[in-house]
Amino acid sequence: MIDELRARNVALIRDASIEPAPGLTVLTGETGAGKTALLSSIKLLVGERSDAGMVREGSDALEVEGRLFLRGDDEDGTVVRRRVGADGRGRVELDGRMASVRELAARVGATVDLCGQHEHQRLLAVQTHVDMLDSWIGDAAAEALRAYQGALDAAAEAAAELERVREMSRATGERLDEAAFVLRRIDEVDPREGELEELEAELPRVEHGEALMEAAAGARGLISGEGGACDALGDAARALEDASRYDPALGKWARAIESALIDVEDVSSELRGYASGLDFDPEELERLQERMAKLQGLMRAYGPGMADVLERRERAREVVAAASDGGELERRTAEELERREAALADAADALDAVRAEAAPRLAAAVTEQMTFLEMGTAELEVSLERLPRAEWGRRGPSRVELLYRPAAGLTARPLRRIASGGEVSRVMLACKVVLGEADDCETLVFDEVDAGVGGATAVALASVLARLARTHQVIVVTHLAQVAVAAQKHYLVRKSAGDVPETTLEEISCEARVAEVARMLSGDTGAASLDLAREMLAERASSSR
């Protein structure tokens, strides 16, 4: 939800701000007043592409900043700041840190739907229709889709394994000979997993056994030998203990030295055990060096690492086995693929069944809203078409598409072929109302949703927008008084005269709002228009209580 928005130097806007209501907010004003500039600011706020041409003439850059409350936000919300220079260079900040436009779109853009007359990408994009249907269905569709995707992954793994086995079975005589040679050479050395690491740890100790023994014995002599560290520490402790008769503070240091002496004596004892455990054996050294040389030889040939050598041995073993088992491995792998394909078909049928049962109910619910929007006998249909197995994807085995029937006797056609932007706007509005809280979007911004609308349709449109505002934050640019009076907040957009015009935004209420509604009704603020405006506002206020 957009909590507040401020735009500076955007098109005709020098500095303007808006604090939309949680429900319905309307923007009204004369044609050409600059409402588009505010919509452009919202687009920048949610991560759409920028255009240096949007920078106000004479300014170095535009800046849009806003605070939004997204799902999971704390009480401070998410603060977005976006700057676009006249040279086209931009900067994005999220909560005070630099971010990319892509990150902005991912975090904020998915929660705001810009529903302009010519910006119905989400509704017109066929790939989103299945998501709309699944969102409306809820948990049953999500569970069926997860099961289908798991079965799809399992079948893909089995198909890849079968292809690998068949490739091995098709090995030519030359390739088979090569695999047999590799297997024989590696098996002659017979490396085991972890052996290289053990050798790398053991070999230096054996190679430098004499030096290690001398170091341990020498250190022990310096510690425990006559006149060594232990004797010196003992003498120091006794001297301090004797002197502590005159100053007790020295006793504390004496005890500290005695404690250190115990630790040093423990080290001396461990050094003795370490030295006695060392055994310089030239034959053992030669054996370890020879073993290391063989492992290194395998890594040079089949590495670079020992894991690569072991993997190469396994592949060679499989090639040899596949060529000599009479096709048994291929048969078993093919049977496994067949089992997984059968499981996938069952999961696909289950997913289609869930969607097929819900599709007519969704279509009927949207059609009901369309009827309420004075769209006559127009209908929405949800088409499910099972695709060939090769075309099954992550979204399912069938193509889901919303179709529009302009009138009862006409053929249903894809939504994207609807010529009238006003029809698309009302279909979208009907879908939004039906989807309600199942829709991922929190804020809906409508531009020209009232295109070509008047009379009874205008009243119906206002009622539907008010109903939609119960589950979404709705911001509407409108020319209809019937919509304007339904809003919780009403902003008036004006453009000043002069050589360098400026667009301003002002929240209006009371008599200022009455005057604006009157202007929208008849183009003037005569007594009759003002009385009708007051009556409409009063009726809306009483009906919303």
LUMNUGU-586480 format. One record per residue (C-alpha): residue number from 0; residue in three letters; x, y, z. Coordinates in steps of 0.001 Angstrom, whole numbers, plus 524288, in hexadecimal, padded with zeros to 5 digits. Each point is the difference from the previous one (the first is absolute). Layout:
N
R    nr   rest      px      py      pz
R   NUM    ALA       X       Y       Z
...
This chain:
545
R    nr   rest      px      py      pz
R     0    MET   80000   80000   80000
R     1    ILE   804F4   80D8D   7FC7D
R     2    ASP   80013   80827   80C6E
R     3    GLU   80540   80C87   7FA01
R     4    LEU   80659   8048A   7F36C
R     5    ARG   8079F   80C3C   7FC93
R     6    ALA   803F6   803D6   7F241
R     7    ARG   80978   80AD8   7FC63
R     8    ASN   802EF   804EF   7F24D
R     9    VAL   7F801   7F580   7F930
R    10    ALA   7FAA8   80574   7F332
R    11    LEU   7F7A0   80BB4   80406
R    12    ILE   800E4   7FCDF   80E86
R    13    ARG   809D2   80849   80758
R    14    ASP   7FCFD   7FACE   80D9B
R    15    ALA   7F3C4   7F877   8037F
R    16    SER   7FC3D   7F596   809C3
R    17    ILE   7F4B1   7F6D4   80287
R    18    GLU   7FBF9   7F74D   80B54
R    19    PRO   7F64D   7F627   7FA5F
R    20    ALA   7F576   7FA29   80891
R    21    PRO   8008D   7F17A   8034E
R    22    GLY   7F3A5   7FE7B   7F7F0
R    23    LEU   7FBC8   8085E   7F466
R    24    THR   80723   80C68   7FBE4
R    25    VAL   7FC34   807E0   7F3F8
R    26    LEU   8078B   809ED   7F7F3
R    27    THR   7F7FA   80978   7F814
R    28    GLY   8028D   80C2B   7F803
R    29    GLU   7FEDB   8060A   7F2BA
R    30    THR   80560   7F89A   7F45D
R    31    GLY   80E71   8034D   7FE82
R    32    ALA   80191   80413   80E2B
R    33    GLY   80B23   7F671   801F2
R    34    LYS   7F9E3   7F3F2   80601
R    35    THR   808B1   7F7C7   7F744
R    36    ALA   80C0A   80598   806B9
R    37    LEU   7FB6B   7FA97   80CFF
R    38    LEU   7FD97   7F2A6   7F9E8
R    39    SER   80DC1   8009B   7FA56
R    40    SER   8050F   80277   80DBA
R    41    ILE   7F911   7F3E3   8050E
R    42    LYS   805F1   7F828   7F4E4
R    43    LEU   80D96   8046C   803F3
R    44    LEU   7FD09   7FCCD   80E2D
R    45    VAL   7FCD0   7F1D9   7FCAB
R    46    GLY   80B98   7FD64   7F70D
R    47    GLU   7FB7F   802C5   7F22C
R    48    ARG   80996   80520   7F5E5
R    49    SER   803BD   80E4C   800B7
R    50    ASP   800C9   80A27   7F540
R    51    ALA   80873   80C1E   800A2
R    52    GLY   7F523   806FE   7F89D
R    53    MET   7F7E7   7FF8D   80C7B
R    54    VAL   80928   809A3   806C3
R    55    ARG   7F9B8   80D7D   80176
R    56    GLU   80588   809B1   7F65C
R    57    GLY   80B0D   807E9   805F5
R    58    SER   802B6   7F5FD   80AD2
R    59    ASP   80BFF   7F765   8016F
R    60    ALA   7F863   7F430   804CF
R    61    LEU   7F2E9   7FB0B   804CC
R    62    GLU   7FE1F   7F945   80CF6
R    63    VAL   7F51A   7F75A   804E1
R    64    GLU   7FF86   7FB18   80DDC
R    65    GLY   7F5D6   7F8BC   80775
R    66    ARG   7FCF9   7F755   80B73
R    67    LEU   7F8BA   7F346   7FE10
R    68    PHE   7FB51   7F594   8093A
R    69    LEU   80273   7F2AB   7FA10
R    70    ARG   7FCC1   7F2BE   805AF
R    71    GLY   809A7   7FD1E   80AE1
R    72    ASP   80411   80E42   801FD
R    73    ASP   8018E   80586   80DA1
R    74    GLU   7F983   80C8F   8048A
R    75    ASP   809C7   80847   7F84C
R    76    GLY   7FC78   7F9FB   7F2E4
R    77    THR   808BA   8001F   7F3FC
R    78    VAL   805BA   80CED   7FB59
R    79    VAL   802F7   8015B   7F182
R    80    ARG   80775   80B11   7F996
R    81    ARG   8026D   8009C   7F175
R    82    ARG   8077F   80A6A   7F89C
R    83    VAL   800F6   8017F   7F143
R    84    GLY   80935   80A0B   7FA3F
R    85    ALA   7FDB4   807EE   7F3C9
R    86    ASP   80B58   7F855   7FA3F
R    87    GLY   7F881   7F34C   80212
R    88    ARG   80829   7FB0F   80B5B
R    89    GLY   7F832   7FACA   80B72
R    90    ARG   80154   7FC2D   80E26
R    91    VAL   7F759   7F773   80892
R    92    GLU   80001   7FF44   80ED9
R    93    LEU   7F879   7F653   8085B
R    94    ASP   7FF8E   8034D   80E74
R    95    GLY   80BE9   808B1   7FE6B
R    96    ARG   808A0   7F659   7F8BC
R    97    MET   80327   7FF8D   7F198
R    98    ALA   7F82E   7F635   7F811
R    99    SER   7FD71   7FC49   7F1E9
R   100    VAL   7F3B4   802C3   7F839
R   101    ARG   7FE39   7F149   7FEDC
R   102    GLU   8003C   7FE86   80EC8
R   103    LEU   7F64B   80B30   80156
R   104    ALA   7F6CC   7F9B2   7F632
R   105    ALA   80108   7F2C2   806B2
R   106    ARG   7FD75   80537   80D9E
R   107    VAL   7F617   80AB5   7FD61
R   108    GLY   7FB3F   7FE65   7F207
R   109    ALA   7F91D   7F31F   8028F
R   110    THR   7F747   8067E   80A23
R   111    VAL   7FB3E   80B2C   7F75B
R   112    ASP   7F82D   7FDBE   7F39F
R   113    LEU   7FF82   80B5B   7F668
R   114    CYS   7F332   7FE2E   7F8DA
R   115    GLY   8006B   80A56   7F570
R   116    GLN   7F76E   7FEFA   7F3F6
R   117    HIS   80BAA   7FBAB   7F7EF
R   118    GLU   80785   7F954   80AF5
R   119    HIS   7F8BA   7F34A   8024F
R   120    GLN   80BD7   7F746   7FE81
R   121    ARG   7FCC9   7F743   80B7A
R   122    LEU   7F222   7FD7E   7FB68
R   123    LEU   80372   7FEE1   7F19B
R   124    ALA   80BF9   7F75F   8021A
R   125    VAL   7FAFF   7F216   7FE6C
R   126    GLN   80AB4   7FA65   808A7
R   127    THR   7FA26   8071B   80BC1
R   128    HIS   7F25B   7FA63   7FE58
R   129    VAL   80361   7F2FC   80636
R   130    ASP   805B1   8073C   80BB3
R   131    MET   7F36B   807C5   80165
R   132    LEU   7F7F1   7F392   7FFBB
R   133    ASP   808D9   7F912   809CC
R   134    SER   80001   80BCA   80918
R   135    TRP   7F131   80003   7FFEB
R   136    ILE   7FF51   7F155   8029C
R   137    GLY   809C2   800D0   80B35
R   138    ASP   80640   7F4A9   8075F
R   139    ALA   7FA29   7F51D   7F7BC
R   140    ALA   80667   8054D   7F3A2
R   141    ALA   80CD5   802C2   806EC
R   142    GLU   800B5   7F21E   8054C
R   143    ALA   7FC86   7F9E3   7F2DA
R   144    LEU   809F1   8089D   7F916
R   145    ARG   80AD1   7FC25   8098A
R   146    ALA   7FCF9   7F18C   7FDCD
R   147    TYR   8001A   801FA   7F13E
R   148    GLN   80CED   8075E   80039
R   149    GLY   8063E   7F574   8086C
R   150    ALA   7FB7C   7F584   7F680
R   151    LEU   804BA   80847   7F481
R   152    ASP   80D8B   8011E   805FF
R   153    ALA   80074   7F16A   802E0
R   154    ALA   7FC3B   7FCB8   7F1F3
R   155    ALA   80A50   80959   7FAB9
R   156    GLU   80A6D   7F983   80869
R   157    ALA   7FBF3   7F283   7FB2D
R   158    ALA   80019   80485   7F1CC
R   159    ALA   80DAA   80596   80192
R   160    GLU   804B0   7F361   80649
R   161    LEU   7FA44   7F7D4   7F4EE
R   162    GLU   806B5   80865   7F5DC
R   163    ARG   80CE6   7FE83   80749
R   164    VAL   7FE7E   7F139   8009D
R   165    ARG   7FC89   7FF45   7F19F
R   166    GLU   80BCF   80832   7FCB0
R   167    MET   80880   7F66D   8077A
R   168    SER   7F979   7F476   7F944
R   169    ARG   8030A   80609   7F2CC
R   170    ALA   80E6D   80025   8032D
R   171    THR   80855   7FC51   7F44D
R   172    GLY   80AC9   7F5F7   800CF
R   173    GLU   80A21   80ACB   80140
R   174    ARG   7F8A4   806B4   80AE8
R   175    LEU   7FDB8   7F329   806FB
R   176    ASP   80E73   7FCD5   7FF1F
R   177    GLU   8033C   80D57   80594
R   178    ALA   7F699   7FE14   80B61
R   179    ALA   80588   7F287   802CF
R   180    PHE   80DDF   80578   7FFD4
R   181    VAL   7FC5C   80B29   8093A
R   182    LEU   7F916   7F6B4   80939
R   183    ARG   80B64   7F694   80003
R   184    ARG   80A1A   80AA2   8025F
R   185    ILE   7F882   8062B   80B54
R   186    ASP   7FC88   7F2D4   80602
R   187    GLU   80E67   7FC2E   7FFE3
R   188    VAL   80292   80B2A   80972
R   189    ASP   7F2B3   7FE3F   80679
R   190    PRO   7FEF4   80D4D   806AB
R   191    ARG   7F60F   8015C   80AB2
R   192    GLU   7F857   80BE8   8040A
R   193    GLY   8074C   8082C   80A29
R   194    GLU   80CF1   7F901   7FDD2
R   195    LEU   806AA   80BBF   7F9BF
R   196    GLU   7FCA6   808CC   80B8F
R   197    GLU   8055D   7F5CF   80982
R   198    LEU   80CBA   7FF1D   7F85D
R   199    GLU   80163   80EB7   7FF64
R   200    ALA   7FEF2   8007D   80ED1
R   201    GLU   808C6   7F433   802D6
R   202    LEU   80AEC   8018B   7F61C
R   203    PRO   8062E   80C7C   80581
R   204    ARG   800D9   7F9B7   80D8E
R   205    VAL   80701   7F429   7FA9C
R   206    GLU   808E1   807E5   7F6EB
R   207    HIS   80461   808EE   80B0F
R   208    GLY   7FF7D   7F624   80B20
R   209    GLU   80E00   8025D   80474
R   210    ALA   7FE5A   80EC1   80057
R   211    LEU   7F327   7FED5   80757
R   212    MET   8061E   7F6B2   809E0
R   213    GLU   80B87   80927   8024A
R   214    ALA   7F6E9   80BC2   80188
R   215    ALA   7F75E   7F91B   809EE
R   216    ALA   80B70   7FA97   807CB
R   217    GLY   8073B   80CFD   7FFCE
R   218    ALA   7F425   80794   80481
R   219    ARG   7FDAC   7F63E   80AE3
R   220    GLY   80E2A   80165   80477
R   221    LEU   7FEC4   80EB6   800AE
R   222    ILE   7F3A7   7FEA2   807F3
R   223    SER   80321   7F4B2   8094F
R   224    GLY   80EB9   7FE8B   7FF58
R   225    GLU   80936   80462   80AAA
R   226    GLY   7FF24   80EBC   800EE
R   227    GLY   7F48C   8000C   7F68C
R   228    ALA   7F350   807A7   8002F
R   229    CYS   7F9B6   7F764   80A62
R   230    ASP   80B48   8023D   80977
R   231    ALA   7FFBF   80EAF   7FD85
R   232    LEU   7F154   800E0   80213
R   233    GLY   800FC   7F7EE   80C71
R   234    ASP   80A9F   808DA   80569
R   235    ALA   7F80D   80C14   7FCB2
R   236    ALA   7F3DB   7FABA   80697
R   237    ARG   8076B   7FC87   80C6D
R   238    ALA   80693   80D50   800A4
R   239    LEU   7F319   80722   7FED4
R   240    GLU   7F96E   7F708   809C6
R   241    ASP   80ABF   802B4   80A15
R   242    ALA   7FEEB   80EAF   7FDD3
R   243    SER   7F144   7FFB2   80142
R   244    ARG   801F2   7FFA9   80EAC
R   245    TYR   802E2   80E89   7FEF5
R   246    ASP   7F64B   80345   7F504
R   247    PRO   7F4A2   7F6A7   7FD86
R   248    ALA   7FE8B   8055E   7F218
R   249    LEU   80BF9   7F817   7FBED
R   250    GLY   7F904   7F380   803DB
R   251    LYS   7F61E   80204   7F51A
R   252    TRP   80AE4   8006A   7F5D6
R   253    ALA   806A2   7F444   8061E
R   254    ARG   7F39F   7F801   7FE5B
R   255    ALA   7FEA0   804A8   7F1EC
R   256    ILE   80DCE   7FB4D   7FCF3
R   257    GLU   7FD46   7F2F6   806A3
R   258    SER   7F3FC   7FE5B   7F763
R   259    ALA   807FE   80338   7F3E3
R   260    LEU   80A59   7F637   8046D
R   261    ILE   7F5CA   7F536   80039
R   262    ASP   7FC2C   8034E   7F1F0
R   263    VAL   80E2E   80025   7FB8F
R   264    GLU   8028D   7F2D5   80670
R   265    ASP   7F418   7FA89   7F8CB
R   266    VAL   8059F   804DD   7F316
R   267    SER   80D0A   7F9AC   8033A
R   268    SER   7F945   7F30E   8028D
R   269    GLU   7F874   800D0   7F321
R   270    LEU   80C6A   8033C   7F88D
R   271    ARG   80644   7F3C6   80573
R   272    GLY   7F476   7F7CF   7FB63
R   273    TYR   80058   80696   7F2B4
R   274    ALA   80E84   7FD6F   7FE37
R   275    SER   7FEFC   7F1D2   8042E
R   276    GLY   7F4FC   7FDFE   7F63D
R   277    LEU   80858   80485   7F491
R   278    ASP   806AF   7F551   7F886
R   279    PHE   80822   8035E   7F423
R   280    ASP   7FE32   7F485   7F6C1
R   281    PRO   8066B   8019E   7F28C
R   282    GLU   7F807   7F4C5   7FA7B
R   283    GLU   7F329   80609   80490
R   284    LEU   80437   80D06   7FA48
R   285    GLU   802FD   7F99E   7F2EC
R   286    ARG   7F2D3   7F90C   80010
R   287    LEU   7F880   80C81   802BC
R   288    GLN   8078B   807B4   7F5C0
R   289    GLU   7FD9B   7F57C   7F5E9
R   290    ARG   7F17C   7FFCB   8032F
R   291    MET   7FF38   80ED2   7FEF1
R   292    ALA   806DC   7FF8E   7F2D3
R   293    LYS   7F5F4   7F65A   7FAD2
R   294    LEU   7F495   80832   80493
R   295    GLN   80616   80C2E   7FA29
R   296    GLY   801F3   7F8B1   7F33F
R   297    LEU   7F183   7FCC3   7FF91
R   298    MET   7FC6F   80E2A   802CF
R   299    ARG   808D1   804C5   7F503
R   300    ALA   7F968   7F690   7F6B3
R   301    TYR   7F1E5   800E5   8047C
R   302    GLY   7FF87   80B63   809B9
R   303    PRO   80244   80A78   803B1
R   304    GLY   7FB39   7FAC0   80D12
R   305    MET   7FE59   7F28B   805EE
R   306    ALA   7F12D   801C8   7FF9C
R   307    ASP   80131   8013E   7F131
R   308    VAL   807FD   7F379   7FF73
R   309    LEU   7F5D2   7F87F   807BA
R   310    GLU   7F510   80585   7F792
R   311    ARG   80773   7FC3F   7F39C
R   312    ARG   80194   7F229   80518
R   313    GLU   7F170   7FF20   802BB
R   314    ARG   7FC8C   804CF   7F260
R   315    ALA   8096E   7F66E   7F9BD
R   316    ARG   7FA6F   7F4F3   80829
R   317    GLU   7F230   80378   7FBA1
R   318    VAL   80403   80021   7F19E
R   319    VAL   80656   7F2BD   8012F
R   320    ALA   7F46D   7FA83   80798
R   321    ALA   7F604   8059E   7F678
R   322    ALA   806F9   7F9DF   7F475
R   323    SER   80034   7F2A7   80641
R   324    ASP   7F2D3   7FEF2   806D8
R   325    GLY   7F7F5   7FD8E   7F3C4
R   326    GLY   7F801   80C95   8018C
R   327    GLU   7FB15   7FC9C   80D99
R   328    LEU   803C5   80D3E   805D7
R   329    GLU   7F93E   80723   7F4F4
R   330    ARG   7F3AA   7F7EF   801EA
R   331    ARG   7FFB5   802C8   80E89
R   332    THR   80231   80E86   7FDB4
R   333    ALA   7F55C   80085   7F59B
R   334    GLU   7F68C   7F93F   80942
R   335    GLU   80329   809F9   80A8A
R   336    LEU   7FD4B   80B1E   7F680
R   337    GLU   7F319   7F9B3   7FC51
R   338    ARG   7FC18   7FF22   80E53
R   339    ARG   8035F   80E3A   80256
R   340    GLU   7F8E0   80462   7F3BB
R   341    ALA   7F3F0   7F8CD   804BC
R   342    ALA   80114   806D0   80D2D
R   343    LEU   80194   80CF8   7F8F8
R   344    ALA   7F3DD   7FD82   7F7CB
R   345    ASP   7F843   7FD44   80C6A
R   346    ALA   80503   80C86   80648
R   347    ALA   7FCDD   8079D   7F395
R   348    ASP   7F22B   7FA8A   7FFCE
R   349    ALA   7FE28   8039B   80E49
R   350    LEU   804C0   80DEF   7FDB1
R   351    ASP   7F760   8019A   7F40A
R   352    ALA   7F467   7FAAF   80789
R   353    VAL   801B3   80A1C   80AD0
R   354    ARG   80100   80AF2   7F60F
R   355    ALA   7F50D   7FAFA   7F73D
R   356    GLU   7F6A5   7FF54   80B87
R   357    ALA   80300   80DF9   8042C
R   358    ALA   8012D   80675   7F29C
R   359    PRO   7F15A   80136   7FD31
R   360    ARG   7FD92   8055B   80DAC
R   361    LEU   80A88   80A63   7FE43
R   362    ALA   7FA91   80387   7F28D
R   363    ALA   7F230   80109   80574
R   364    ALA   80471   808A7   80B41
R   365    VAL   8074C   80948   7F6E8
R   366    THR   7F4A5   80017   7F65F
R   367    GLU   7F6D8   803CF   80B04
R   368    GLN   8089D   80BC0   80304
R   369    MET   80087   80358   7F188
R   370    THR   7F124   7FFFA   7FF9A
R   371    PHE   7FFDD   80905   80BB9
R   372    LEU   80925   808F0   7F854
R   373    GLU   7F59D   8013D   7F57E
R   374    MET   80732   7F76E   7F62B
R   375    GLY   7F366   7F9D6   7FB35
R   376    THR   800DF   7F1A1   7FC5E
R   377    ALA   80EDB   7FFFA   7FF18
R   378    GLU   80636   7F450   8069E
R   379    LEU   80D42   7FB51   8047C
R   380    GLU   80400   7F200   7FD72
R   381    VAL   80B97   7F870   80554
R   382    SER   80575   7F6B4   7F5D7
R   383    LEU   80843   7F413   80386
R   384    GLU   806F4   7F96A   7F4B6
R   385    ARG   8084E   7F3E8   8027A
R   386    LEU   80D31   80193   7F976
R   387    PRO   80840   7F557   7F9A1
R   388    ARG   808FC   7F962   809E2
R   389    ALA   80BFA   8069E   7FA27
R   390    GLU   7FA3B   80D67   8034D
R   391    TRP   7FD00   7FD82   80E50
R   392    GLY   8066A   80A5B   80874
R   393    ARG   80160   8041A   80E26
R   394    ARG   7F287   80652   80044
R   395    GLY   7F917   7F39D   7FBD1
R   396    PRO   7FC5E   7F70A   7F4C2
R   397    SER   7F56F   808CD   7FA89
R   398    ARG   7FEEB   80DAA   7FA74
R   399    VAL   7F711   80883   80842
R   400    GLU   7FAAE   80C1D   7F94B
R   401    LEU   7F57D   809F7   802FC
R   402    LEU   7F6D6   801F4   7F47C
R   403    TYR   7F679   80B37   7FDE7
R   404    ARG   7F2B2   7FE8F   7F99D
R   405    PRO   7FAF1   80DAD   7FC84
R   406    ALA   7F1E0   7FB53   7FF33
R   407    ALA   7F887   7F35E   801E4
R   408    GLY   7FF82   7FC94   7F199
R   409    LEU   80E26   80308   7FCCA
R   410    THR   80C39   7F7A1   80076
R   411    ALA   808CE   800F3   80BD7
R   412    ARG   80D4C   805B0   7FC9B
R   413    PRO   80CBB   80210   80766
R   414    LEU   7FFFE   80C11   8089E
R   415    ARG   80B9D   805A2   7F8C6
R   416    ARG   7F790   8015F   7F3D4
R   417    ILE   7F627   808F3   80672
R   418    ALA   800AF   80CDF   7F89F
R   419    SER   7F9A3   808A4   80A42
R   420    GLY   808A9   8049A   80AFF
R   421    GLY   7F3D7   80326   807D6
R   422    GLU   7FB6D   7F1E5   7FF07
R   423    VAL   80D45   7FAFD   8043D
R   424    SER   7FFD5   80968   80B89
R   425    ARG   7F2CE   7FB29   80497
R   426    VAL   8039A   7F1AD   7FE1F
R   427    MET   80C3A   80274   807F5
R   428    LEU   7F81C   806D3   80A70
R   429    ALA   7F693   7F491   80094
R   430    CYS   80B63   7F683   8014A
R   431    LYS   80621   80816   80ACC
R   432    VAL   7F366   80031   807C9
R   433    VAL   7FE46   7F14D   7FEE0
R   434    LEU   80E27   7FCC7   80311
R   435    GLY   7FF60   808C8   80BEB
R   436    GLU   809CB   7FC4F   80A57
R   437    ALA   80504   7F4A5   7F7BE
R   438    ASP   806AB   80A17   7F753
R   439    ASP   80E38   8027D   8038D
R   440    CYS   7FEB0   80E85   7FD09
R   441    GLU   7FD44   8090C   80B6A
R   442    THR   7FE8D   80CA9   7F85B
R   443    LEU   7F888   801DC   7F350
R   444    VAL   801D4   80C62   7F809
R   445    PHE   7F59E   80237   7F58C
R   446    ASP   801B3   809D1   7F50A
R   447    GLU   7F475   80261   7F6F2
R   448    VAL   7F861   7F485   80572
R   449    ASP   7F418   8084B   7FD3F
R   450    ALA   80300   8019E   7F180
R   451    GLY   7F34C   8006E   7F858
R   452    VAL   7F7E6   7FE41   80C5A
R   453    GLY   7F43F   80802   803E3
R   454    GLY   7F24F   7FF4F   80583
R   455    ALA   7FC57   7F3BA   8076E
R   456    THR   80D2D   7F9D6   7FCD1
R   457    ALA   806D7   80B06   80727
R   458    VAL   7F830   7FD4E   80C51
R   459    ALA   802F0   7F17E   7FEED
R   460    LEU   80E66   802B4   7FDAA
R   461    ALA   800A8   80868   80C2D
R   462    SER   7F9A2   7F54F   80828
R   463    VAL   8095F   7F5A1   7FAE8
R   464    LEU   80BE3   8088F   802C5
R   465    ALA   7FAFE   80270   80DBD
R   466    ARG   7FE42   7F15E   801F4
R   467    LEU   80DAC   7FD63   7FAC8
R   468    ALA   80560   80A03   809A7
R   469    ARG   7FBD6   7F706   80B11
R   470    THR   80AE1   7F661   7FC6F
R   471    HIS   809C0   808F0   7F90C
R   472    GLN   80544   80DA5   80058
R   473    VAL   7FA27   80619   7F3B0
R   474    ILE   804C1   80C78   7F976
R   475    VAL   7F7BC   804B7   7F48B
R   476    VAL   801BB   80AD8   7F61E
R   477    THR   7F210   802F8   7FC24
R   478    HIS   7F725   8096A   7F8D0
R   479    LEU   7F3A1   7FA79   80611
R   480    ALA   7F964   80709   80B28
R   481    GLN   7F9A6   7F32B   80416
R   482    VAL   80D8D   7FA40   80280
R   483    ALA   8053D   80C56   80664
R   484    VAL   7F57A   8005D   80A7E
R   485    ALA   802DE   7F1CC   803D4
R   486    ALA   80DFA   80304   8041D
R   487    GLN   80580   800D9   80DAA
R   488    LYS   809CB   80A27   7FB3B
R   489    HIS   7FE90   80949   7F48F
R   490    TYR   80B9C   80711   7F9CB
R   491    LEU   7FE50   80AFA   7F64A
R   492    VAL   80A63   8015B   7F577
R   493    ARG   801EC   80DAB   7FA7C
R   494    LYS   80922   8061F   7F605
R   495    SER   80417   80E19   80154
R   496    ALA   80071   80952   7F491
R   497    GLY   80C3C   806A8   7FB1F
R   498    ASP   80BD5   7FD28   7F7A1
R   499    VAL   8046D   7F4FD   808F7
R   500    PRO   7F389   7F995   80514
R   501    GLU   8001F   7F86C   80CAD
R   502    THR   7F782   7F4C0   80488
R   503    THR   7FB8D   8000A   80E22
R   504    LEU   7F8A7   7F60C   80845
R   505    GLU   7F6C6   803C1   80AEC
R   506    GLU   7F7A9   7F781   808AF
R   507    ILE   7F261   805E1   7FFF0
R   508    SER   7F462   7FE74   808E1
R   509    CYS   7F3C0   80740   80411
R   510    GLU   7FC14   80ADD   7F6AC
R   511    ALA   80C1B   7FEA4   7F786
R   512    ARG   7FC59   7F1F0   7FD62
R   513    VAL   7F1EF   803CF   7FD6E
R   514    ALA   8048C   809DE   7F5DF
R   515    GLU   808C1   7F608   7F937
R   516    VAL   7F535   7F5C0   7FF6A
R   517    ALA   7F6DF   80A64   7FA88
R   518    ARG   809E4   8034C   7F56B
R   519    MET   80138   7F192   7FC8E
R   520    LEU   7F138   7FEE7   7FEEC
R   521    SER   7FD30   80B71   7F723
R   522    GLY   80C5C   8078D   7FD77
R   523    ASP   7FBD6   80B73   808A7
R   524    THR   7FD81   80318   80E37
R   525    GLY   7F241   8055F   7FEEF
R   526    ALA   7F658   7FEA4   80B04
R   527    ALA   7F956   7F41C   7FA10
R   528    SER   80CDD   7F901   7FDE2
R   529    LEU   8048C   80313   80DC6
R   530    ASP   7F33D   7FB13   805E1
R   531    LEU   800FC   7F347   7F85B
R   532    ALA   80E34   7FE5A   8040A
R   533    ARG   7FC7C   801D8   80E55
R   534    GLU   7F4FD   7F63A   7FEAF
R   535    MET   808E9   7F5CA   7F9B9
R   536    LEU   80A75   801B5   80A6E
R   537    ALA   7F5EE   7FF15   80AD3
R   538    GLU   7FA08   7F3A5   7FA35
R   539    ARG   80D53   7F9A3   7FEBE
R   540    ALA   803AD   803CC   80DEA
R   541    SER   7F381   7FA35   80582
R   542    SER   80130   7F36A   7F80A
R   543    SER   80E07   7FDB4   80493
R   544    ARG   7FC96   800DC   80E5A
